[in-house]
Each structure stands twice: as structure tokens, then as C-alpha cells.
Amino acid sequence: MQFGIFTVGDVTTDPTTGRAPTEGERIKAMVAIARKAEEVGLDVFATGEHHNPPFVPSSPTTLLGYIAAATERLILSTSTTLITTNDPVKIAEDYAMLQHLADGRVDLMMGRGNTGPVYPWFGQDIRQGIPLAIENYALLRQLWREDVVDWEGKFRTPLQGFTSTPRPLDGVPPFVWHGSIRSPEIAEQAAYYGDGFFANNIFWPKDHFKRLIDLYRRRFASYGHGTPEQAVVGLGGQAFIRRNSQDAVREFRPYFDNAPVYGHGPSLEEFTEQTPLTVGSPQEVVDKTLTFRESFGDYQRQLFLMDHAGLPLKTVLEQLDLLGEEVVPVLREEFAKGRPAEVPDGPTHAARLAQASAVATAGA
């Protein structure tokens, strides 16, 4: 089981001080957060992709390439890569390059994004979001798996005798997750290819995400990739931790009340009751996270959102200390109990390379 954090890279005013970081400060804070994640023993750091204020991570490969040079073990991921508005050729090249630089510590999550205006900014039509996602990803897979590509589709110019460079490291493309908060078509796409499915699982009640994950597991099996239990699932989560819950609630409340996404809506108590958000002690975070398995089955990756809503860097780093020292070790131990042997581990380049070699040997 892999544990990590993901960031949306928002530049938000701290409601307790009235100060917002500069874009440069926020970008450097994300680097510091990634380095801290590795220091405290987490497995994954993931960044979103946005092209509009108040968000800064418009170039995930630039950010992740820099972090790759500053870390040794951390898996670097996206959350998400916009498969609809990025050219698949550029995605193929950029992430293969990053894969080489990071010695394989790279995967990516495909998504359509949650900002409608991004489509015309990149010359696309939001009404074609699902067809774009399906066609662009099919081309991306082909570019990574075939040395010479001839291709023609609806949404970009044809390719004739094209080779994407560099080729994927060791001939093994980065592992792909398909991220969705609302679209069964994306769960279907992940199942069709035997890829991972990531349910963000932070803003809505669990029943919504349970339907998507159950669909993905059933379809994964129907396409012949294994049993439903062998499907590769990732979940989002959200937490604010202090050693006692009263301190956590008191400190986090002004950030929650003014957060860009859910501020000025349901109360903190209502939101924590209805969604995976946990505001409390390390044990409360452990207890609530363990309930995810009851709803979604054994899964492979758990990411937490920890650095949003204007929280200062010092506070986020303190959160990561508590997460890495008091929450994740207990979760690793508890999630391992009773985990069936056939349930796969979280994807890594080394494991996928070994699998590819075994398949090639068996075929020979």
C-alpha cells in the first residue's frame, strides 16, 4: 500500500493573517512539502495541473523534474494531467523525459480537469470532453508502445511514421491512473485498458465514489485483466491533524470557513460527517481512513490533501510530521492485516519492469 500527498497548488490568503504567498513562494513551498514527504517516509507526491489563478502548477513536469533532483525515493505523480487539452504527443515526450530523469519514479493521472474555460484556451470544445479524453489517451498509449506510429483521429492532425522521443525508460511506460469525480465513462476507460482508477474522494459522500469504483472493478474483470479485487484503486483523502481534536478543530475552522472550494457552505462539522475530511487527532485520522476499505475494498494508494486553503508552510510541515510519524505507520500495519495475497501492491517502475520481463520470458 502506498501513502502520499497531493497538492492543488492554490495561492490563497491566510484568513488568520490576511496575507497570501507570492506565486514564487507557493511554488517553492510545494518543493519543500515534497522533500518533507520523503523525509517522513511517505511514498508519493502528486501535483495538479491548472492554468488559471489562484493556482500555480501550470507545468507539472517542470515542478516534478526539479523535485526529482531533490529526492531519491519518492514516486512523483500528477493529480491530474489534462488529457483533454494537452497534446498527447507532448505528454508522451514530457513524461518519458521525466521518467528517465527520475529513474522511473514517475506515474501520472489522466483527467479532464474541473475548469471549463481551459478548453477554449487550448483550442478545444468542452462539449467534446469525453471523446477528447478517449481519443487522446488511445493515441498516448500507442505512442508509448510503438516505435513508429501512423495515426489519424478527429481532434488533431494525423501522424505518419512518427517516433516519440525519448522512448519510455526500459521500454516500460509510466503507470497511468484515470482520475474522476463524476464520470462513469472514465471508470470504463480505466477498466478497458487495465489501468488504475483514482477516485478523489474528498468532496462528496462515499456512496457516490463507491458506485464509480464498483463499476470500475466489475468492468476491469469483464475485460479479462483479473478479478475485481485485483483492480488497481487509488483514493484521495483530506486531513488536518493536531495531537488533540479540540486544537485541530479550533485551528482549522477559519481555513475551512474561507476555503476557495467549500468555504461559506456547510459547517465544518457537517462536512466532516458527510465526506472523508478528518479534523482531529492522529488516531481519528487513522480510524476514519481505515473505514475506506470497508466501502471500497482493498486498494493500492492513499493520497491526502494537506496544503490548501491558505495554510502556512510551517503548519503544513507540522502536519506532515504527524502524518508520517503517527498516522501512516499505523495505517500500513492495519491495512496489511487480512489483505488477500492476490491483491496487488501499489505500482512501481521496478515491479512493472519485472512483470514485463517475466511476460517476455514466458512468451519466448
Secondary structure, 3 states (H helix, E strand, C coil): CEEEEEECCECCCCCCCCCCCCHHHHHHHHHHHHHHHHHCCCCEEEECCCCCCCECCCCHHHHHHHHHHHCCCCEEEECCEECCCCCHHHHHHHHHHHHHHCCCCEEEEEECCCCCCHHHHCCCCHHHHHHHHHHHHHHHHHHHHCCCEEECCCCCCCEEEECCCCCCHHHCCCEEEEEECCCHHHHHHHHHHCCEEEECCCCCCHHHHHHHHHHHHHHHHHCCCCCHHHCCEEEEEEEEECCCHHHHHHHHHHHHHCCCCCCCCCCHHHHHHHCCCEEECHHHHHHHHHHHHHHHCCCCEEEEECCCCCCCHHHHHHHHHHHHHHHHHHHHHHHHCCCCCCCCCCCCHHHHHHHHHHHHHHHC
